[in-house]
């Protein structure tokens, strides 16, 4: 039987779960019926704040629990156990990024969901934002010509707090898992499958990667350069370069509000003449004027694409749409892309671990 009203459960009571619960309140056909936490006090307080009928200690579900899909927002190290528990109860799952701590765990979850015939999706919410959909269409329409490269960063400098999931190795912390997954997933989405070319990382005092950079190569030959950090501050944008222009997110990579297209045409070989005009062009005044005029002559075009509410509702709407259609996955975040990203994360970790072993001797 296809569902019209979708009943949600939430595993976890951290900040991201709070944001998701708020987003669900404004969605037609959605209700939140259950929240679960390791501790009774947290579950009860969360349920009271959001007026959720059932507050549960522990993450066990039964087939008769009034839930159709579970949003899993627990630490990455717990995703596989919590997802498998929900799937075993016949519930769909929307699993917060990173989908799982390893590629093998990601495959286990997806195989279990397929075998049980329930919906399963990675909660890569940025993929469903209107700005990303706009970027996808513009690239497909050839707005910047042949795509040559992508560069993206997500780094915010934070205090080291070992007890938090960001800096806890046991909880699946680190810059790659919590931040690098954003640009990597978007690179796969916008440029296609990727292979790892190189990667480096700086490991912090708690044992997690605090800075990560990686270069990916796509089938077209285009390269993606991604950077993620917990202890540094980046511009947190995404830029794609083509042979006829440039596409950039308006706003940060994790919350873009539009797309900026700057068109250009390939230039021929540079020629220099010895005339007066040519010499005047090389003066300081002429160079300053050229620098000021360049942005005006480029005439960037802004394609506004604001998101609804806090942005999290778009992925929830997509999941509910797919469930109502009886689908087991969503074309906007297919299982194949989730597995591809998880495998790349594994390869990046293996790369810096191999480098570390060589350095140690």
N, C-alpha and C positions, 0 to 999 in steps of 0.2 A: 504494500500500500504506500503510495506516495504521500509525503508530508506537506501540509500547508503551513502549519505553525511549527516552528522548530524550538525545542526545549534544550537549553544549554546547561551544562555543568562546567565548573571551573576548578581545575586542580592547581593549587598554589594561591598565595595571598600577597605576593610582592607588588611592587609598583606597576609592573606591566599588567598583571592581573587586574589591578585597580582600573587602569586605563581601559582595558578591554571591557570590563563590567560596565563602565560608564558609557562606552560606545554602544553596547547592546541595548541600553535603555531607550535609545532613540530610534531603533530599527523596527519597522513594521513586521509582524509575524515572528518576532523573537522574544523569548522569555528566558530568564535565568532561574533555574529551579534548585540548584545544588552548588555548594562550594565545599572543597575539601582541603585540609591542611594537616601537617604533622601534629600540630598542637590545637587542642580544643579552643583555647582562648582566641587564637588568631582566626580560626574558622568562624567562630560565633561573632566576633567583632566585625569581620568582613560581611557576614550575612546581614547583620543589623544595619550597617552603613548602606548596603545596596538592596535591602528588603528581599533577601533571598530566603525561601522557605526552609531549606534543609542545609544545616551546617554539620559537616562530618569530619571526624578525626580519623585520619588514614585515607588511603586511596583505593579502597575496595568498592566495586560496584556490582550490582546484580542486574539481571535482565529486566526485572520489574521496576527498577529505579526510574523515576519520571524524567529521563534524560535521553535525548536523541544523539547529541554530539558533545564531546568534552574538549574544552580548550585547555591545553596542558602548558602551564607557565611555571613549572617547577625548575630547579637547576638542570642544566644539560645532562649531567651524570645520571639523573633519575628519569629522563624521558623514555628510555626503552621500557623500563619496568612499568611506568605509569600508563604508557600508551598500550602496551600489551594487556594490562589489566582492564582498560576500558574496552578494547577490542574484544576481549574474551567475554565481556558482558553484552556484546552485540551493539556497542555504541560507536558512532563515528568519532574521529579525532582530528583536531586542528592543533598542531604541535608547534609551539613557539620556536623560533630559530635560536641556535642551530638545531635542526631537526633531531639529531642524535649526536652522541659524543664521538662516534666513529662511523665510517662507511658501512661496516658490518652490521652495526646496530640499526642504521637507517634501513638497510635491506631487510632485516628481520621484521621491523615494524611494517614496512610496505607489504611484504609477503604475507604477514598475518592478516592485515586488513583485506587484502585481495581474497585470501582463503575464506575469511569470514563474510565477505560480501558487504563490507561497510566502507563508508567514505573516509578518506585519509588525505590530509594536505599539510604541507609545511606552512606555518603562519608567517610567511615572508610578506608582511603587510605592504611594503613599498611597491611590490609588483602590481598591486591593485589600485594604486593611487592614480588619479586622472592624469597627472603630469607624465608618469611613466607610460601610460597608454598612449598619450599624445606623442611622446618621443618614439615609441615603437612605430606608430603610423607614419611619422615624418621620415624616419629612416627607410621604411619600406617604399615610400614614395620618391626616394632619391633626393631628399631636401639638401643634403650636403655631398651628393655624389657617392663615389666609392669610399666606403669607410676604411680608414687606414689605422686608426688607433683609438683606444679609450684610456682615460686616466681618471681614477677615482680615489678618494680618501675618506676615511672616517676615523678621526682621532680626537679625543677630548682628554686633556690632562686632569688626572684625578689623584687624590691622596691615596697612598697605599693602605688599604684596610684588609688585612689577611682574612678576616671572618666573612667578608662579602663574597658573593659568587664570582665577581669579576676577577678577584685576586686569589681565589681558592683553586688549587690544582685538583683537589679531590672532587670539587663540584663541577669541574669542566670549565674553569675560568680561562681567561686569556684574551688578548686583543683579537686574535684570529677568529675564535668561536663567537665572541660577542659583537664584534664590529667588522672584521674582515669579511664575514659571510655576506654582509650587505652588498658591497661592490662586486664580490665574486658572483653572487646570484644574479645581479643586474647585468654583469658582463655576459654571462651565459644567455640570459634572456634577450639582450639587445644585439649581441654579435654571434651567438651560436655556441656550440660545444667548444671546450677549450682543453688544451694540454699545458702542463706546467713547463715553463722554460727555466725559471730560476726563482729562488726564494731565500730570504734572510730573516733572522729574528734576533731580538735581544731578550734574554730571559732575565726576569727580575728576581728579587730576593725571596719571593714566595714560591718560586718555581714555575710561574706562568710566563708566557710570552707577553711582554709589555709593548713591543714595537715589532711590526711585521711588514715586509714588503715582498711582493711577488709579481712576476711577469708571466702572463698567459698568452698562448698563441692559438688563434682560432683558424678554422678550416680555410677561410678566405685569405689567410696570411696576415690579417690584422692582429695587432698586439694590444693586450690590456695590461696596464700597470696599476696595481692597487696597493694602497698603504692603509694600515690600521694601527691604532695606538691607544694605550691606556695612560701614558705618562707624557704625551706630547699633544700639542694643539695644531690641527691642520685646518685647511679651508673647508674641508668636508663637502666638496662638490664633485660633480661628475661631468666630464667633458669628452665629447667624441669628435674626432677630426676626420674630415673627408677631403677628397681632392677638389671639392667645390664649396667648401665651407666648414663651419664649426657648429656643433650642437652642444648646449650647456644647460644643465638644470638651473632654474631660478629658485634659489633657496638651497638648503643643505640636502645632501644625498638621502637622508633619512626622513625628510619632510619637504620635498619639492612642491612648489606652488605653480610651476609653469616651466616652459621650455623656451630658450633663447636661440634663435637661428641667425648666424652671421654668414651670409653668402660671400663667395669669392670665386675668382676664375684663375685657372693655372696661367702662370706668366711665362713669357718667352725668355730667351737669353738676355742678360743685361748688357746694354751698350752705353758707352760713355763718349760724348763728343767734347771737343776742346773749346766750345763757344762760350760766350759770356753767360748765357742762361744756365748752361751746365755748371759753370763755376759758382754762380749765385746759389744754385741748389745745394751746394756743399757748405754754405756758410752756417754759422750757429743759428742765426735768426730763422733761416729757411728750415733748418732741422727741427727747431722748436715748433714752428708753424705746422710742419708736416705731422709731428707727433700729436698736436692738438686736433688737426683735421681728420686724422686716420679713423677715430671712432665714429665721427659723423659721416664720413664717406662710406664706411662699412654698412651703415644703416641696419643694425641688428633688429630683428623682428621678434617680439615677445608673444608667445602663445600662452595666455593665461589658462591655468587648469587647477583651480582651487579644490581642496578636498573637503569632505563633509565632517563636521564635528572635530574630533581629535585625530581623525584619519584612520583609526582602527576599524571603523564600521565597514569599510570597503571590502576587506578580506572576509569579514563575517557574512556580508551579503553574498559574496561570491560562493562561499561554502554552502550557504543555505540554498542558493540557486541550483548548485550542482546536486545537492541532496534531494531537492524536490523533483529533479529530472531523473533521479535514480542512478546518477553517476557515481563512480568510485574514486574519481579524481577530477581536478579542474584543469582545463587547458591553460589557464594563466599561471599555474604553478604545478606542472605535471610531475608525476613520480620520477620520470627520467631526469628532469632537471634537479630535483632534490638529491637523487643518487649521484649525479655528476658533480654537484657542489660538494657533497660529503666526501666523495673520493678525492677531489682536489684538496680539501682541507687535510685529509690523511697524507697526501703526497707532500704538501707544504711542510707539515710537521716532520715527516720522514726526512725531508731535505735538510732542515736545520739540525735535526738530531744526528744525521750523518756527518754534517760539518762539525758539530760539537765533538763527536768521537775522534775525527781527524785532528782537531786542534788539541785534544787531550793526549794524543799520542799514539 
